[in-house]
Amino acid sequence: MMVSKKTLAVAAMALSVVFLLVAPFLFKPYGVFILSTWVVMTIAAIGLNLTLGYAGQVSLAQAAFVGIGSYITAYLTTRGWPFWSTYMLAGTSCFIVGWLLGYPALRVQHHYLAFVTLAFNTLVYLIFRNEEWLTRGIYGIMNIPRPEVLGWSMAKPIPFYYFLLAHLALISAATWALIQSPWGRAFIAVRENPIRALSLGVDTRRYTLMAFALGAGLGGISGSLYAALVQFIDPTPFALGLSLNLLLMVIVGGSGYFFGPFLGAVVAVLLPEWLRFAQGYYLMGYAALVMLLMIFCPTGLLGFADRLLTPKAKSDSGPNPVLPDSAAPQKAAG
Amino acid sequence: MADFIQLLIAGLATGGIYALAAVGFTLLWQTSQTINFAQGEFVMLPAFFVLIGMSFFGMPFWLACVAALILSMITLGFMFKKLLVDPMLNHGTLPLVIATIGLAILMKEGVREFYGADAWPFPPLAEATNVTVLGAALSLQSLIILGITIGAVVALQLFLSGTRTGRQMQATALNPSVARILGIPVERMILYTFLINAALVMLAALLITPIYLAKFSNGELLGLYAFIAAIIGGFNQMRGAIVGGLVLGVIDNFTAVYISTQYRLVVPLVFLIIIILFRPQGLLGRVEERTV
């Protein structure tokens, strides 16, 4: 094993970036649309990775935030608001709602938290479906306009794809900076051992809430972009299924790895489309992959690659993500 | 008043079915810390075992049921434990939760792929007749469901507290290490709870499928109700799950009629959130102590 892990990672990244930049010229419009969906879902998954992978808080509510973001943009842009104001609003409102949803996490952990967030997601979905005066219920909101950037229209698929890609790049850079900052370390400290973190002077309360709020805010941003991408939204995509799917994306890719969500979204969004002929069998294979990964390598595909590339003798000092559950003692359930 | 009694009985009947699924759910949690996110699909699948037995192998209904029961115990009990739960015992709770989410997708997609996405009729256990009690017309089916549920729960309770094996299972649930020191075959006891869970979901499938029809997506809502029932009652108590299931069935029915059909799920969900936040051990559960 002469090639270092870092070289491989940089090479893989460079190849992916080149691919993403030239991709629109290789595919038909539908392929560009699928790639755009991948970008949007990756942003939502990056948010969930902050909450789950870095701060160790299980959330089954990410679809609710994508939904809230989508509906804010859909409702306001169809009433003549400029896209950017609805975009900011989507991000901030989800940030606030996410902050509030973080409070239960201060009381209960793990599976209990999963259930609370699951219930929250279902409640939000019911509101989308039933409050027709606001969301038009199952009829959905149509003709959502796409934004303009400095006078350039993003209405065509390819410009809009690059618009999304630019977003992904900015958000990735910001998230990377966040993870490298003391905040990122505090998140990991809260995940690894909340009691120890607290005794070392980390304000676990604030960081737990912040992890939820940031994850939710990214969910809202992703939702806002999603609304502009598909231009028609109804409640169906924001049901619990998407939350589970996003959770699987983060876990399959490698929870707590920076590029985990990117890879997870490839497996969950891109591959099913390219393996269309396999239809339902693809989902079954995907489900089987999830189970096999959990049995043999709970740290996901990147964790698996990490394990393959790390020489057994000396352990690497790189990221050491574990699923939140395995090491951290459970916060008292009472 | 007659309406009220009717609703109450119907609510208790559906609640009884939720309770069956919830009891199995809590049994798995108590003995092996398994949170089965596929519990709803576990109720969905045996119905298809019965249908396959009847349509492909031409079995009469009762024989198909027996075959389905055996098949459930093998696949949903034995294989589930050996192939999925056992290899993950040391990974903690969350990876197993995620693996069962994967299992749920696999079962759902498998049924859709191999049996179809339609809702299939399922033979009912009783004619659709009504019995009049105190001026209330009660459906015979509800009464039979309620009877069978009570019978099953009482039988399970008698088994757990009255037989040697049952008491060994309780000891295993209470404290596996001490149970092992006392010479109880803990591994086998855990396997028994998986088999009992498989039998319970089979029973729940028999009772609920005639009402909801057999459909690949049945498990989504059923699973949710089983969680809610288990948590409301108390995750670590069997009688908690029973009470939780019955309360949930009644609340659900009354909400649908007196408040709103569209929002019938809201009341149980809000109830769930309140219980988790303020009484996470459930209505009847005991506090689980954790060491740091």
Chai-1 contact restraints between the chains, C-beta under 6 A:
chainA,res_idxA,chainB,res_idxB,connection_type,confidence,min_distance_angstrom,max_distance_angstrom,comment,restraint_id
A,P104,B,L277,contact,1.0,0.0,6.0,A-B,restraint_1
A,R107,B,L277,contact,1.0,0.0,6.0,A-B,restraint_2
A,V108,B,I276,contact,1.0,0.0,6.0,A-B,restraint_3
A,V108,B,P280,contact,1.0,0.0,6.0,A-B,restraint_4
A,H111,B,I35,contact,1.0,0.0,6.0,A-B,restraint_5
A,Y112,B,I276,contact,1.0,0.0,6.0,A-B,restraint_6
A,Y112,B,P280,contact,1.0,0.0,6.0,A-B,restraint_7
A,V116,B,I273,contact,1.0,0.0,6.0,A-B,restraint_8
A,V116,B,I276,contact,1.0,0.0,6.0,A-B,restraint_9
A,A119,B,L269,contact,1.0,0.0,6.0,A-B,restraint_10
A,A119,B,L272,contact,1.0,0.0,6.0,A-B,restraint_11
A,A119,B,I273,contact,1.0,0.0,6.0,A-B,restraint_12
A,T122,B,L269,contact,1.0,0.0,6.0,A-B,restraint_13
A,L123,B,L269,contact,1.0,0.0,6.0,A-B,restraint_14
A,N130,B,Q262,contact,1.0,0.0,6.0,A-B,restraint_15
A,I195,B,V292,contact,1.0,0.0,6.0,A-B,restraint_16
A,L244,B,I101,contact,1.0,0.0,6.0,A-B,restraint_17
A,I251,B,I98,contact,1.0,0.0,6.0,A-B,restraint_18
A,G280,B,E109,contact,1.0,0.0,6.0,A-B,restraint_19
A,G280,B,R112,contact,1.0,0.0,6.0,A-B,restraint_20
A,G280,B,E113,contact,1.0,0.0,6.0,A-B,restraint_21
A,L283,B,E109,contact,1.0,0.0,6.0,A-B,restraint_22
A,M284,B,L106,contact,1.0,0.0,6.0,A-B,restraint_23
A,M284,B,E109,contact,1.0,0.0,6.0,A-B,restraint_24
A,M284,B,G110,contact,1.0,0.0,6.0,A-B,restraint_25
A,A287,B,G102,contact,1.0,0.0,6.0,A-B,restraint_26
A,A287,B,I105,contact,1.0,0.0,6.0,A-B,restraint_27
A,A287,B,L106,contact,1.0,0.0,6.0,A-B,restraint_28
A,V290,B,G102,contact,1.0,0.0,6.0,A-B,restraint_29
A,M291,B,A99,contact,1.0,0.0,6.0,A-B,restraint_30
A,M291,B,G102,contact,1.0,0.0,6.0,A-B,restraint_31
A,M294,B,P95,contact,1.0,0.0,6.0,A-B,restraint_32
A,M294,B,I98,contact,1.0,0.0,6.0,A-B,restraint_33
A,M294,B,A99,contact,1.0,0.0,6.0,A-B,restraint_34
A,I295,B,P87,contact,1.0,0.0,6.0,A-B,restraint_35
A,I295,B,M88,contact,1.0,0.0,6.0,A-B,restraint_36
A,P298,B,H91,contact,1.0,0.0,6.0,A-B,restraint_37
A,P298,B,P95,contact,1.0,0.0,6.0,A-B,restraint_38
A,L323,B,L94,contact,1.0,0.0,6.0,A-B,restraint_39
A,L323,B,P95,contact,1.0,0.0,6.0,A-B,restraint_40
A,D325,B,G92,contact,1.0,0.0,6.0,A-B,restraint_41
A,D325,B,T93,contact,1.0,0.0,6.0,A-B,restraint_42
A,D325,B,L94,contact,1.0,0.0,6.0,A-B,restraint_43
A,S326,B,G92,contact,1.0,0.0,6.0,A-B,restraint_44
A,P329,B,V292,contact,1.0,0.0,6.0,A-B,restraint_45
A,Q330,B,R290,contact,1.0,0.0,6.0,A-B,restraint_46
A,A332,B,R290,contact,1.0,0.0,6.0,A-B,restraint_47
A,A333,B,P280,contact,1.0,0.0,6.0,A-B,restraint_48
A,A333,B,E288,contact,1.0,0.0,6.0,A-B,restraint_49
A,G334,B,V287,contact,1.0,0.0,6.0,A-B,restraint_50
